[in-house]
Amino acid sequence: MKELKQISVIGMGLLGGSVSLAILRCLPGVRVVGYSHRPATRKKAKSLGAAHKIVDDIPKSVTATDLVIVATPICAFQQTFKAIKDSLPDGCIVTDVGSTKVLPHRWAAETLPATVYYVGSHPIAGSEQRGIEFASDNLFDQAHCVLTRTAKTDVGAIRTLKKFWSSLGCSVNVMEAGEHDRILANVSHTPHVVAAALINANRTDELKLAGKGFADTSRIASGPPNIWADVLLTNAANVSRSIDRVINELSKLQGAIDKGKKKRIEKLLEHARQKRSAMLKYKVDRRELIS
């Protein structure tokens, strides 16, 4: 298993900053180098002590590193890989914190040198906030992290990343990149679409009468549009199929409501209630949620 002496974090927003701070807390012997192309972000990162060193040169940020964590918007991954590829040490591991994985694996295979190892990482943590000022060193406590692989992914690199994310507080699963994108379309990406649609289906003056339930249901619609546009576009086929599934379920309820079929409505609602109760019990039992 590769010993990590230096980790480079590219992109110092909410996730990148949180990764950096978590490393400082959980892996005190590891040197952290942070990179951001924005002067304001570098200034905030330095004031927060988010890394041992904050730099403005992306190739120099990785020249002596053992692990690179790309925490930029997903559609910037390919350009980031191109910017660092000639400066990566042999044997270095490259990963990311993006919400989709098939395209990043393809971009890494096309761009990164054969002397480094790419593994996809998706720590399922965060919030609707953005920016390093919202970063937290305990963001990954009790969180899931999915590592993604292809047939060519190095087993040793996966072992190293399993140990790394576990040390930050995550429970780690490994799956194929395509499976990850299919599942996350259903449980993460499409819910964001639905929340946005729910908000957009109401006039601004009507929303003033919304209660806590509406606010809870639509919370994720507050996420950064540029980040979420990248997520949806890099997992378009899966998201489109998932939207169709939601439309189908809405149509079932709509049909029962139109025809006044109370028992049918109750059955559909009860089915959802039971499935959600089972999900919450699972999360509470695993201490991912507090009852």
N, C-alpha and C positions, 0 to 999 in steps of 0.2 A: 504493500500500500504506500502510495506517494506521501512523503512528509511535506506538509505545507508550512513553509517559512515566510512566504509573502503572498498576499492575495491582492489583486487589483480589481477595483470596482469601477466600471465605466458607466457613468450616469448616476448622479447623486440626488435623485428625487426622493419620493416617499420610500420606495422599495430599496433603491440603492443605498440611501442613507441609513435605512433600518438594518440592512445587511451589514454595513460597515460598523455601526454601533454595536450590533449583536456580536460581531467577531471580536471587537475590543473587549466586550464583557465576558464572553464565553471562551475565547481562545487568546488569552493575554500574551502568549509567546509569539503570536503571529503578527508580522508587520502588515499594515493595511495602507495601500495607496489608492486614493480616489481621484477620478477625473471627471470634469464637467466642462463643456464648451462655453457655459454661461459664466461670465465674471461674477454676477450677483450670487449665483449658486455656490461658486467656489468660496466667496466671502462668507456666506452663511455657514457652509460646511466647516470652514476653519474656525469660525466663532463657536460652533457647537462641539469642536474637537471630534469631528466625525471620522477622522482617519489620522494616521501618523503623518501622512503627507498628502496634500491636495495639489494636483498639477494641472497645467493647461495644455500639455502636449500629449496627445493620445498614444503615439508610438512609444514615447519614453515611459509612459505609465506601466508598460507591460514588459520591459526589456529584461528584468531580473525576477519575474514572477513565477509562481508555481501554479496559480489558479487565477483565471480571469472570469469575472462575473459581469455579464453585459446586462445593464439595467436601463437601457434606453427604450423608447417606444419600439414596437416590434418591426415596423417598416424601416427602421434605421439599422437593424441588425446587419443586413448584408453590407452596407457601407462601412459599418464599424468593423466587421470581419476584414474587409479590404484594407482598412486603415491600420490594423494591427498585425496583419499576417506576416509581414517581413521582419517584425520585431519580436515575435514570440520565441522564447527559448525552446529547444527540443525537449519533448516530454511534458510540456505544459498542458494543463487541462483548461478548456474553454467551456463555459456554461452560460446560462442566461436565466432571467426570471420571468420570461414572457408567458402569456396565457395560451398561446398556440404553439405547436411544435413541428408539424410536418414541414412547413416551409423553412423554419430555421435549420432543421437537419439538412435540408437540401442545399441551402445557402452555405452552410458550414462545409459540406462535402465538396461544393464547387469552388470554395474560396480559400479555406484554411489549408496550410501545408500538411503533408502526410506525417510530419514529425510531431504533431500535437494531437490531442484527443478532445473531441467534442461530445458532450452529453447534455441533453436538454434538462433543465430544472424548472419546475413550476411550484414555488411555495404558495399555497392557497391561503394568502393572508393579505391584509391591506384594508383600505377604507375608501370612501368616496372623496377623501381629501387628496391633495397633491402638494408636492414640494417637500424639501428636506426639513422644513420647520415642523412638519408633522411626523417625522421619523421617530422610531422608538426602538430601543435595544431589546424589548421583549415582544416585538410584533410576532415572532415566530413560535412563541411558547404555546405548546399544545396544538400547533397548526399541522395540517397535512402538507407534505411536499411530494410531488410526483416527479420522478426521474424518468426520462424517455430515452428510448434506444431504437436503433435499427439493427439489422443483421451484422453490420460492421462496427458497432459500438464496442469500445474496449472495456472488457470486464473489470480490469483493475481501476480504470477511471470511475466506473460506476461505484465500486467499493469505496473509493476515496470520497466521492460525493455523498454517499449514504452516511458515512461517518461524519462528514462535515455538517450536513443539514441536521443530523441527529444531535450534534453538539450544540446547535443553536436552538434546540427545543422541539424540532419537528418529528412527526412520525412519517416515515419514508416508504413510498411504494414505487415500484418500477414497472413500467408498461411500454408497449409499443407506441410510437408517436401518433400513429393513426387512431389507435384506440383512445388515447388521451383526448385528441381533438374532437372525436365523436361524443364522448361523455361530457366534456366541458361545454360543448355547444348546448347540451340539454340543461345542465345544472348551473351554468354561469353566464354564458354569452347570450342565449335567448332570454333568460330572465331580465337582463339589462334592456333588451329590445322591448320586452313587454312593459317594463316599468316606464320607459320613455314614452311608449304609445299610450299608456294610461294617463300620464301627465298631459300629453299633447291632445288627448281626446276631450279635455276639459278647458273651458275658458278661464283666463286668469282670475276674473272676478268670482267664478264658481269655486275655485280652489281655496278661497278665503274661508269657506265653510267646511273644508275637509277636516276630519278628525285624526286622532293618533293612528288609527288603523290604516288610513290612506297614506299618512306620512311614512309609516313603517313599510308598507307595501311598495312605495315608490322611492324609497331612500336611495337605491343604487342609481337612479336616474341622475343623481348629482355628480356622478363620476366624470372625469375629464373627457370631453368629446373627442379630442385628437387621439388619446390612448385607446378609447373604445372603438373608434372608427378603424384603427389598425387591427384590433382584435377581430372585429366582424369581417373585415375584408380578407384577412389571412386565414379565415376558417369559413369562407362563404358557403360552400356546398353543405357542410354540416349544419350551419346555422339556418340555412334556408329550409332544410328538411325538418329541423327542430321547430321552426316557426309553423310549418305545415301541421305538425303534431298538435301544437297549441291551438291553432285555428280549428282543428278537428274536435278537440275537447270543448272549445267555446261553442262550436256548432251543435254539439250534443246538448249542452245546456240551453242554448238558444231555442233549439227545436222543442225541448221539453217545456220551456217557459211559454213559447208561442202557443202550444197546444194545451196548456194548463195542466200538465201531468205532474202533480205534486209528488207522487211516489217516486217517479223517475228523477225529479230534481233532488229529492232527499237521498236517493241511492247514490247519485253522482257526488253530492256534497259529502256524504258519509264515507264514501270510498276515499276521497281526498283527505278527509279528517283522519282516517285510520292510517293512511300512508304517511302523513305528516307526523302523527304521533309516534309511529315506529321509527321514523328518521330522528326525531328529537330524543327518544329513548336511547338510541344507538349513540348519539352525540354526547348525551349526558353520561352514559355508562363509560365512555372513553375519555371523559373529562374534557371534551372539546367545548362543552357548554355547561353552565352552572344552572342547576334546576331551581 
